Amino acid sequence: MDFSVIGKEIKSLRQELSISQAELSNDICTQSQISKIEKGEVYPLANTLYFIAEKLGVDVNYFYDLATTPHLEYVKAVKEQVRSALNEYNYEEVYRIISVEKKNPLFFNNRKNSQFLLWNEGICNYYTKKNKGSALKLLKEALDLTKMTNKLLGESEIEIINSIGIIHSESGDFDKAIDTFNSAFLHFIKMPSVHNCTIKTKIIYNKSKALTKINKYKDAISECEKGINWCVKNNSLYLLGSLYYHIGFNYSLLNDYDAAIKNYNKAITVFELQSNSEIIKYINQKIDDLN
């Protein structure tokens, strides 16, 4: 049995929930003990592991299973399959994966993994059935799974809130969407540490699109500029081209065609780096229409 795997998974779960070692150790053991467990320097006592599991939102048996078989890589592979299928809008494949993994103890014995399945089921529910109420119910259930584990939301919870905002926006409730994106943003900036900087970019971009829908073009441009600054700060190309494009689009709605074309060309530069010929062709047509 490889107990070092347990320490690594405790650290991973703790960081996902944005819990410090001191917070995790509270009423269980010392902070230094948690540090040693995570490094694999000591093995936790059975009762210590039980309370750690409880605070992290997993069944204690999950850790014992993890120590005997390479389950962690399997869970990561499943999540990657779901993300890949979603990126390709293959909702039926996502449903298929979820229906199988719901019966898997690695998922139903782990609140974080169950949350992942519910979150993506909610997204698929909205896009395939257009049932906003049912989709939001699933996303709320996903949030509630880990709500009791920490006073601060983790990255996955913030992404779920962002998904809720997207559903409000795409169903035409733009004011509710903007309030939701603002909530997600506030939770993000409260996190003591950030592992995935693209979450903030997503929130900003989605809020900007909602602002455009209610004709707040200058506000939308301002949000996109914040997103671009964030991308530059983190050396990230994620959504950078889309942010420049959206600035150009809003300037075109303001009839400032020079500014629109300038930003469209910046978007093209980014998409050229990403070899995205289809979107480049689309933006060039936009520029031709303005000339």
C-alpha positions in Angstrom: 0.0 0.0 0.0 1.5 3.3 -1.1 0.6 5.9 1.6 2.5 8.6 -0.1 -0.3 8.7 -2.7 -2.7 9.6 0.1 -0.6 12.6 1.2 -0.5 13.9 -2.4 -4.2 13.6 -2.8 -4.9 15.3 0.5 -2.8 18.2 -0.7 -4.6 18.3 -4.1 -8.1 18.2 -2.5 -7.1 20.9 0.1 -5.8 23.2 -2.6 -8.9 22.7 -4.7 -11.0 23.9 -1.8 -8.5 26.7 -1.0 -8.0 25.4 2.5 -4.7 26.1 4.3 -2.9 23.4 6.1 -3.7 25.3 9.4 -7.5 25.2 8.5 -7.4 21.6 7.6 -5.5 20.7 10.8 -7.9 22.6 13.1 -9.5 20.2 15.7 -7.7 17.3 14.0 -3.9 17.5 14.5 -1.1 20.1 14.2 -0.3 22.0 11.0 3.1 20.5 10.9 1.5 17.0 11.0 -0.6 17.9 7.9 2.6 19.1 6.2 4.4 15.8 7.0 1.4 13.7 5.8 1.2 15.6 2.5 5.0 15.1 1.9 4.6 11.4 2.7 7.0 11.7 5.6 4.5 10.1 8.0 1.4 8.0 7.7 -1.8 9.3 9.3 -3.5 7.4 12.0 -6.8 5.9 11.1 -8.9 8.4 13.1 -6.8 11.3 11.8 -7.4 10.2 8.2 -11.1 9.8 8.9 -11.5 13.4 10.1 -9.3 14.8 7.3 -11.5 12.9 4.8 -14.6 14.3 6.4 -13.3 17.9 6.2 -12.2 17.4 2.5 -15.6 16.0 1.6 -14.5 12.4 0.7 -15.2 9.0 2.1 -12.3 7.7 4.0 -12.3 4.5 2.0 -11.4 6.7 -1.0 -8.0 7.2 0.4 -7.4 3.5 1.1 -8.6 2.6 -2.4 -6.3 5.3 -3.8 -3.3 3.8 -1.9 -3.9 0.3 -3.4 -4.7 1.1 -7.1 -3.9 3.9 -9.5 -7.3 5.5 -9.3 -6.2 9.1 -9.4 -5.0 8.9 -13.0 -8.3 7.2 -14.0 -10.3 10.1 -12.5 -8.2 12.6 -14.2 -8.6 10.8 -17.5 -12.4 10.7 -17.1 -12.5 14.4 -16.4 -10.4 15.2 -19.4 -12.7 13.1 -21.6 -15.7 15.1 -20.4 -13.9 18.4 -21.0 -12.9 17.3 -24.5 -16.4 16.2 -25.4 -17.8 19.5 -24.1 -15.4 21.5 -26.2 -16.7 19.6 -29.2 -20.3 20.2 -28.1 -20.7 16.4 -28.0 -23.3 16.4 -25.2 -24.4 12.8 -25.8 -20.9 11.6 -25.2 -20.8 13.6 -21.9 -24.1 12.1 -20.9 -22.8 8.6 -21.6 -19.6 9.1 -19.5 -21.6 10.6 -16.6 -24.2 7.8 -16.6 -21.3 5.2 -16.3 -19.2 7.1 -13.7 -22.2 7.9 -11.5 -22.0 4.2 -10.5 -18.3 4.3 -9.8 -17.3 4.6 -6.1 -14.4 6.8 -7.1 -17.0 9.4 -8.0 -20.0 8.8 -5.7 -17.7 8.4 -2.7 -16.0 11.7 -3.4 -17.9 14.9 -3.2 -15.5 16.8 -5.5 -15.8 14.1 -8.2 -19.6 13.9 -7.8 -19.7 17.7 -8.1 -17.8 17.5 -11.3 -20.4 15.0 -12.8 -23.4 17.1 -11.6 -21.9 20.3 -12.9 -21.4 18.9 -16.4 -24.7 17.1 -16.4 -26.3 20.5 -15.7 -24.5 22.1 -18.6 -25.6 19.3 -20.9 -29.1 19.4 -19.6 -29.4 23.1 -20.6 -28.0 22.7 -24.1 -29.8 19.5 -25.0 -33.2 20.0 -23.3 -33.2 23.8 -23.0 -34.7 23.3 -19.5 -33.2 26.2 -17.5 -34.9 25.3 -14.3 -33.7 21.7 -14.3 -30.1 22.7 -15.4 -29.8 25.3 -12.6 -31.2 22.8 -10.1 -28.3 20.4 -11.0 -25.7 23.2 -10.8 -27.1 24.2 -7.3 -26.9 20.6 -6.2 -23.3 20.5 -7.4 -22.5 23.7 -5.4 -24.2 22.3 -2.3 -22.1 19.2 -2.3 -19.0 21.1 -1.0 -20.6 24.2 0.5 -20.0 23.0 4.0 -16.3 22.2 3.6 -15.0 25.8 3.6 -15.9 29.4 4.1 -14.2 30.3 0.9 -15.2 28.8 -2.4 -12.7 26.9 -4.5 -12.0 27.1 -8.2 -14.4 24.4 -9.2 -17.3 26.1 -7.3 -16.4 29.4 -8.9 -16.5 27.8 -12.3 -20.0 26.4 -11.5 -21.2 29.9 -10.6 -19.8 31.1 -13.9 -21.8 28.3 -15.7 -24.9 29.5 -13.9 -24.2 33.0 -15.2 -23.8 31.7 -18.7 -27.2 30.0 -18.5 -28.9 33.2 -17.3 -27.2 35.1 -20.1 -28.1 32.7 -22.9 -31.7 32.5 -21.7 -32.0 36.3 -21.9 -31.8 37.2 -18.2 -28.8 39.5 -18.6 -29.1 41.4 -15.3 -29.2 38.2 -13.4 -26.2 37.0 -15.4 -24.1 40.0 -14.6 -24.9 39.8 -10.9 -23.8 36.1 -11.1 -20.6 36.9 -12.9 -19.9 39.7 -10.3 -20.4 37.1 -7.5 -18.0 34.6 -9.2 -15.4 37.4 -9.6 -15.6 38.4 -5.9 -15.2 34.8 -4.8 -12.2 34.5 -7.2 -10.3 37.5 -5.8 -10.9 36.2 -2.3 -9.0 33.0 -2.9 -5.7 32.9 -1.1 -4.0 31.2 -4.1 -4.9 30.6 -7.7 -4.0 27.5 -9.7 -6.0 28.2 -12.8 -5.8 31.8 -14.0 -8.2 31.2 -16.9 -11.2 31.1 -14.6 -11.0 34.9 -14.1 -10.6 35.4 -17.9 -13.8 33.4 -18.5 -15.8 35.4 -15.9 -14.7 38.7 -17.4 -15.4 37.6 -21.0 -18.8 36.3 -20.2 -19.7 39.4 -18.2 -18.6 41.5 -21.2 -20.9 39.6 -23.6 -23.8 40.1 -21.2 -23.1 43.9 -21.0 -23.1 44.1 -24.8 -26.5 42.5 -24.9 -28.0 45.3 -22.8 -26.3 47.9 -24.9 -23.6 48.8 -22.4 -20.9 48.8 -25.0 -18.4 51.0 -23.2 -18.7 48.9 -20.0 -18.2 45.8 -22.1 -15.0 47.3 -23.7 -13.7 48.2 -20.2 -14.3 44.6 -19.0 -12.5 43.2 -22.0 -9.5 45.5 -21.4 -9.3 44.1 -17.8 -9.3 40.6 -19.2 -6.5 41.5 -21.7 -4.4 42.9 -18.8 -5.0 39.7 -16.8 -4.0 37.6 -19.8 -0.8 39.6 -20.3 0.1 39.5 -16.6 -0.2 35.7 -16.6 1.4 35.1 -20.1 -1.9 33.4 -21.2 -3.4 33.3 -24.7 -6.6 31.8 -23.4 -9.5 33.9 -24.7 -7.1 36.8 -25.6 -8.1 36.8 -29.2 -11.8 36.7 -28.3 -11.4 39.6 -25.9 -9.8 41.7 -28.7 -12.5 40.6 -31.1 -15.2 41.6 -28.6 -13.7 45.0 -28.1 -13.7 45.5 -31.9 -17.4 44.3 -32.1 -18.4 46.8 -29.4 -16.6 49.6 -31.1 -18.4 48.7 -34.3 -21.7 49.0 -32.4 -20.6 52.5 -31.3 -19.8 53.3 -34.9 -16.1 53.8 -34.2 -15.0 51.8 -37.1 -11.3 52.7 -36.9 -11.1 51.4 -33.3 -13.1 48.4 -34.3 -10.7 47.5 -37.2 -7.7 48.1 -34.9 -8.9 45.6 -32.4 -10.1 43.1 -35.0 -6.6 43.1 -36.4 -5.1 42.5 -32.9 -7.5 39.5 -32.6 -6.3 38.2 -35.9 -2.7 38.3 -34.7 -3.6 36.2 -31.7 -5.6 33.7 -33.7 -2.8 33.4 -36.2 -0.6 32.2 -33.3 -3.2 29.6 -32.6 -3.6 28.6 -36.3 -7.4 29.3 -36.1 -8.0 29.9 -39.8 -11.8 29.8 -39.5 -12.2 32.6 -37.0 -9.5 34.7 -39.0 -11.7 34.3 -42.1 -14.7 35.4 -40.1 -13.0 38.5 -38.7 -11.6 39.5 -42.0 -15.1 39.5 -43.4 -16.1 41.8 -40.5 -13.3 44.2 -41.5 -14.3 44.2 -45.1 -17.9 45.1 -44.1 -16.6 48.1 -42.2 -14.3 49.4 -45.0 
